[in-house]
Amino acid sequence: MASALQTGTGRGETCDAQSDELCSLRWAFNFTPQAGGRGSATLQFVEFRPTEPGSSCGLLFMGGYPPLPYELSADGKVLDIANFPPHYVRRLDTWEWEITNPNVTLVSCVGDDVQYSDRGFLELTVENVLEESGDLVSREEAQEIIRNGGGMPQHILLFRLLHMIARARRAPDASEPEETEDE
């Protein structure tokens, strides 16, 4: 597979994604276990289409969503998709591209041959559930989640969402000037 991806991009020595690669490569998508991913049961193939040839902006087409606007940063390291958290782009040792945020993973592949198996991408394991939930579920609860074929329980997802919101509220907003006593 490495040779196909190297040949496909013609840029084997680079580590920064280019906008044309988003559109010319095949992409597999999955949610992380914390966001409800269930391995191959929730895997789907998606397509990036630029607004014009060579553009770093365009639309992402995937099942269950309307077309989602995207923009790849000039350095090729961050992909913004709609209003979702930033997606970080990196080249793997296998020459595949990996695009991730806490909720999803996209991986370039040749045809329908997905080799990537990190982050619960193809198979949800007890270790994936434990890693994604922190200390919120026991090993026995994680085993039951796997047995029942489900993603993370809703109360765990809600707790993680509330935790993210609380962290965001505590972080100072650098775009707003600090109030002084003169005001």
MARFIDO-417054 format. One line per 2 residues: for each residue x, y, z of C-alpha. Coordinates in nm, 3 decimals. Last residue first. Layout:
residues N
X:Y:Z | ...
//
This chain:
residues 183
-1.406:5.132:3.258 | -1.108:5.272:3.447
-1.084:4.958:3.667 | -0.971:4.759:3.368
-1.158:4.496:3.172 | -0.946:4.248:2.977
-0.974:4.269:2.602 | -1.170:3.988:2.438
-0.995:3.782:2.169 | -0.775:3.599:2.421
-1.077:3.426:2.576 | -0.964:3.287:2.910
-1.013:2.911:2.953 | -1.258:2.834:3.235
-1.557:2.835:2.999 | -1.384:2.593:2.763
-1.304:2.353:3.047 | -1.667:2.358:3.162
-1.788:2.289:2.808 | -1.545:1.996:2.768
-1.656:1.848:3.104 | -2.023:1.883:3.005
-1.953:1.697:2.681 | -1.759:1.422:2.864
-2.047:1.377:3.113 | -2.300:1.361:2.830
-2.099:1.097:2.645 | -2.064:0.890:2.964
-2.439:0.923:3.037 | -2.517:0.814:2.680
-2.331:0.486:2.711 | -2.031:0.456:2.478
-2.097:0.261:2.164 | -2.299:-0.055:2.147
-2.241:-0.410:2.034 | -2.396:-0.560:2.349
-2.087:-0.772:2.414 | -1.857:-0.472:2.362
-2.054:-0.254:2.608 | -2.058:-0.549:2.853
-1.679:-0.578:2.835 | -1.649:-0.204:2.904
-1.877:-0.242:3.208 | -1.656:-0.525:3.338
-1.340:-0.317:3.281 | -1.498:-0.036:3.483
-1.644:0.279:3.331 | -1.581:0.647:3.406
-1.208:0.613:3.472 | -1.104:0.747:3.135
-1.388:0.681:2.894 | -1.187:0.677:2.570
-0.906:0.461:2.705 | -1.142:0.215:2.876
-1.360:0.181:2.565 | -1.060:0.136:2.336
-0.908:-0.121:2.578 | -1.233:-0.319:2.577
-1.206:-0.333:2.199 | -1.403:-0.174:1.915
-1.287:-0.305:1.582 | -1.214:-0.122:1.259
-1.148:0.233:1.381 | -1.130:0.169:1.757
-0.872:0.452:1.788 | -0.608:0.264:1.587
-0.684:-0.003:1.323 | -0.579:0.141:0.987
-0.557:-0.118:0.708 | -0.866:-0.011:0.512
-0.879:-0.183:0.173 | -1.187:-0.029:0.009
-0.983:0.122:-0.273 | -0.643:0.236:-0.150
-0.676:0.417:0.182 | -0.671:0.763:0.337
-0.783:0.772:0.699 | -1.050:0.983:0.868
-1.094:0.969:1.245 | -1.370:1.123:1.454
-1.466:1.255:1.797 | -1.151:1.379:1.970
-1.014:1.518:1.641 | -0.839:1.324:1.370
-0.713:1.319:1.011 | -0.471:1.035:0.929
-0.296:1.019:0.593 | -0.162:0.682:0.483
0.209:0.648:0.414 | 0.231:0.340:0.644
0.445:0.543:0.888 | 0.147:0.778:0.918
0.124:1.127:0.768 | -0.055:1.379:0.986
-0.363:1.600:0.980 | -0.536:1.746:1.285
-0.912:1.807:1.277 | -1.037:2.122:1.446
-1.355:2.091:1.658 | -1.674:2.079:1.450
-1.843:2.389:1.306 | -1.817:2.280:0.943
-1.494:2.085:0.885 | -1.168:2.263:0.963
-0.860:2.068:0.854 | -0.532:2.144:1.028
-0.181:2.040:0.923 | -0.176:2.134:0.555
0.040:2.445:0.610 | -0.215:2.668:0.434
-0.497:2.525:0.647 | -0.748:2.291:0.484
-1.104:2.425:0.468 | -1.426:2.225:0.488
-1.797:2.281:0.426 | -2.022:1.986:0.514
-2.265:1.841:0.258 | -2.574:1.736:0.455
-2.512:1.458:0.706 | -2.621:1.095:0.749
-2.386:0.951:0.490 | -2.083:1.156:0.395
-1.994:1.432:0.149 | -1.729:1.686:0.252
-1.756:2.019:0.071 | -1.490:2.258:-0.051
-1.202:2.479:0.050 | -0.826:2.431:-0.010
-0.889:2.499:-0.379 | -0.681:2.317:-0.641
-0.978:2.274:-0.875 | -1.283:2.472:-0.760
-1.522:2.437:-0.464 | -1.324:2.125:-0.376
-1.497:1.787:-0.332 | -1.398:1.562:-0.038
-1.558:1.219:-0.036 | -1.653:0.979:0.242
-1.633:0.604:0.299 | -1.814:0.467:0.601
-1.727:0.285:0.923 | -2.003:0.257:1.187
-2.028:-0.124:1.207 | -1.655:-0.158:1.124
-1.563:-0.032:1.469 | -1.850:0.079:1.689
-1.805:0.457:1.699 | -2.039:0.631:1.945
-1.847:0.952:2.012 | -1.629:0.803:2.287
-1.558:0.501:2.062 | -1.415:0.733:1.796
-1.639:0.797:1.497 | -1.537:0.653:1.164
-1.436:0.771:0.819 | -1.254:0.602:0.531
-1.111:0.828:0.260 | -1.011:0.748:-0.099
-0.751:0.990:-0.236 | -0.781:1.247:-0.515
-0.994:1.507:-0.338 | -0.809:1.543:-0.009
-0.482:1.497:-0.196 | -0.550:1.805:-0.410
-0.566:2.020:-0.094 | -0.213:1.929:0.008
-0.122:1.741:0.323 | 0.202:1.819:0.503
0.454:1.542:0.576 | 0.644:1.543:0.248
0.897:1.291:0.120 | 0.656:1.077:-0.080
0.519:1.366:-0.285 | 0.403:1.198:-0.606
0.065:1.169:-0.437 | -0.061:0.850:-0.597
0.288:0.705:-0.632 | 0.354:0.734:-0.262
0.005:0.607:-0.183 | 0.043:0.310:-0.414
0.395:0.239:-0.287 | 0.284:0.243:0.074
0.000:0.000:0.000
//
